[in-house]
Amino acid sequence: MLTSDILSGWIAWAQPLLQPWWTAWGVPVSYLEAVAFVLSLWMVACNLRVNPLGWPLAIGSSVLYGILFAHYGLYGEAGLQGVFVAMAFWGWWQWLRGVDAQNQTLKVRSLSMRGRWAGLLALLILWPLLGWLLDHITDSTVPYGDALPTAGSLIGQWLLGRKWVENWPCWLAVNLVSMALFAYKELWLTVILYGIFAALSLLGWQQWLSLAAHGKARA
């Protein structure tokens, strides 16, 4: 069974960064969480404008959050960050060199109704599967609660990489669920971050709908 002891070697080098920097609502905030917070906000600001710089920022923030979540026993979220790093390299390439079904440079566009139903079906399959895996191979205290935003994030990351507008409502739902999960773990700075993410998801949704209507690749 995978436990926090197995992960301890991976995060040992980051222990100085996991030390408290300040206290918020009686809970210490680490240097690592603060830096990840800033990188993540910068990343979303770039995503709003369809700026490829968001992808290397995503890589950096994912590495830091992977360490933070593993430290707090959120193994689904921690493992997701590793997947995010790999997908960020893929997304970066898609935004720089990717093409659509007509072999044209990727532009912001909307999914068909069939594509939306396919995304929902993927979520309904991934969520219980990931929850079952976390329940059986980790010591997570919230396996299915952890699995829901994990599954939604995988779908959202793919939609973002291919410049589908629907990545934003997907992220909105993921961010709201994640806020509850992180509040349960008393990661208050991260709760605030994901609240900001939720608000930015609404803004991104509106902005990308406008870009799609005008057939633009970026703002």
C-alpha positions in Angstrom: 0.0 0.0 0.0 1.2 3.5 -0.9 1.7 5.6 2.2 3.1 9.0 3.1 6.3 7.2 4.2 7.0 6.2 0.5 6.5 9.8 -0.5 8.7 11.2 2.3 11.9 10.7 0.3 10.5 12.6 -2.6 9.6 15.7 -0.5 12.5 15.6 1.9 14.4 18.2 0.0 11.5 20.6 0.2 11.1 20.5 4.0 12.7 24.0 4.5 10.0 25.4 2.1 7.3 23.6 4.0 8.1 25.5 7.2 5.6 28.2 8.3 6.0 31.7 6.8 3.0 33.3 8.5 -0.3 32.2 10.1 -3.7 32.7 8.6 -6.8 32.0 10.7 -4.6 30.1 13.2 -3.2 27.9 10.5 0.5 28.2 9.4 1.1 29.0 5.7 4.4 27.7 4.3 6.8 29.4 1.9 6.0 26.7 -0.7 2.3 27.3 -0.6 2.8 31.1 -0.9 5.0 30.7 -4.0 2.7 28.1 -5.6 -0.2 30.6 -5.0 1.6 33.4 -6.9 2.6 31.1 -9.8 -0.9 29.8 -10.1 -2.5 33.2 -10.3 0.0 34.3 -12.9 -0.7 31.1 -14.9 -4.5 31.7 -15.0 -3.9 35.3 -16.0 -2.0 34.0 -19.0 -4.6 31.4 -19.8 -7.3 34.1 -19.9 -5.4 35.8 -22.7 -4.4 32.5 -24.4 -0.8 33.3 -23.7 1.5 30.2 -24.0 3.6 31.5 -21.0 0.9 30.0 -18.8 2.1 26.5 -19.5 5.7 26.8 -18.0 4.1 28.6 -15.1 1.7 25.6 -14.8 4.7 23.2 -14.7 6.3 25.2 -11.8 3.1 25.5 -9.8 2.2 21.9 -10.3 5.5 20.7 -9.0 5.1 22.8 -5.8 1.5 21.8 -5.3 2.4 18.1 -5.8 4.8 18.4 -2.9 2.3 20.3 -0.7 -0.6 17.9 -1.3 1.6 14.8 -0.7 2.7 16.4 2.6 -1.0 16.7 3.6 -2.0 13.2 2.4 -4.0 14.4 -0.6 -2.5 11.7 -2.8 -5.0 12.0 -5.6 -4.3 15.8 -5.9 -0.6 15.1 -5.5 -0.5 12.5 -8.3 -2.6 14.8 -10.4 0.1 17.4 -10.3 2.5 15.0 -11.9 0.0 14.4 -14.7 -0.4 18.1 -15.0 3.3 18.6 -15.5 3.2 16.1 -18.4 0.1 17.6 -19.8 1.5 21.1 -19.5 4.3 20.1 -21.9 1.7 18.7 -24.2 -0.5 21.8 -23.9 2.4 24.1 -24.5 3.2 22.3 -27.7 -0.5 22.4 -28.7 -0.7 26.1 -28.3 2.5 26.7 -30.2 2.2 24.1 -33.0 -1.1 22.3 -32.6 -3.7 22.1 -35.4 -7.4 21.3 -35.5 -9.3 18.6 -37.6 -8.9 20.8 -40.7 -5.2 21.0 -40.2 -5.5 24.7 -39.3 -3.8 26.5 -36.4 -5.8 26.0 -33.2 -8.3 28.7 -32.4 -10.6 29.1 -29.4 -13.8 27.2 -30.1 -16.7 25.5 -28.6 -17.5 21.8 -28.3 -20.5 20.2 -30.0 -23.3 18.9 -27.9 -21.9 15.4 -28.5 -18.5 16.5 -27.3 -20.0 17.9 -24.1 -21.9 14.6 -23.4 -18.6 12.7 -24.0 -16.9 14.9 -21.4 -19.6 14.2 -18.9 -19.4 10.5 -19.5 -15.6 10.6 -19.1 -16.1 12.2 -15.7 -18.7 9.6 -14.6 -16.2 6.9 -15.5 -13.1 8.5 -14.1 -14.5 9.6 -10.8 -15.4 6.2 -9.2 -12.4 4.6 -10.8 -10.0 7.0 -9.3 -11.9 7.0 -6.0 -11.6 3.2 -5.8 -7.9 3.3 -6.6 -7.2 6.0 -3.9 -9.3 4.0 -1.4 -7.3 0.8 -2.1 -3.7 1.9 -2.8 -3.3 4.9 -0.6 -4.1 5.9 3.0 -6.2 8.9 1.8 -8.9 10.0 4.3 -11.1 11.4 1.5 -10.6 9.1 -1.5 -13.8 9.9 -3.4 -13.8 13.5 -2.4 -10.2 13.7 -3.7 -11.0 11.8 -6.8 -13.8 14.1 -8.1 -11.7 17.2 -8.7 -8.9 15.0 -9.9 -11.1 13.5 -12.6 -12.5 16.9 -13.5 -9.1 18.4 -13.7 -7.8 15.8 -16.1 -10.7 16.6 -18.4 -10.3 20.3 -17.9 -6.6 20.2 -18.8 -7.3 18.4 -22.0 -10.0 20.9 -23.0 -7.6 23.8 -22.2 -4.8 22.3 -24.2 -7.1 22.0 -27.3 -8.5 25.5 -26.7 -12.1 24.4 -26.1 -14.2 27.0 -24.4 -15.8 24.4 -22.2 -12.5 24.1 -20.2 -13.7 27.1 -18.1 -17.1 25.7 -16.8 -15.2 22.5 -16.1 -12.6 24.4 -14.1 -15.4 26.3 -12.3 -16.9 23.1 -11.0 -13.4 21.7 -10.1 -12.5 24.8 -8.2 -15.7 24.9 -6.1 -15.3 21.2 -5.1 -11.6 21.7 -4.4 -12.4 24.6 -2.1 -14.4 22.3 0.1 -11.7 19.7 0.0 -8.9 22.1 1.0 -11.0 23.7 3.7 -11.4 20.2 5.2 -7.6 19.9 5.2 -7.3 23.5 6.6 -5.2 24.8 3.6 -6.8 28.2 3.9 -4.5 30.1 1.5 -5.2 27.4 -1.1 -8.9 27.7 -0.4 -8.7 31.5 -1.1 -6.6 30.7 -4.3 -9.3 28.3 -5.6 -12.0 30.8 -4.8 -10.1 33.3 -6.9 -9.8 30.6 -9.6 -13.6 30.1 -9.5 -14.2 33.8 -10.1 -11.5 33.8 -12.9 -13.2 30.7 -14.4 -16.3 32.8 -15.0 -14.3 35.6 -16.5 -12.4 33.2 -18.7 -15.6 31.5 -19.8 -17.0 34.9 -20.9 -13.8 36.0 -22.6 -13.2 32.8 -24.5 -16.9 32.8 -25.7 -16.1 36.2 -27.2 -12.9 34.9 -28.8 -14.7 31.8 -30.2 -17.4 34.0 -31.7 -14.8 36.1 -33.5 -12.6 33.1 -34.5 -9.5 34.3 -32.7 -6.6 32.2 -31.5 -5.8 34.5 -28.6 -6.8 37.8 -26.9 
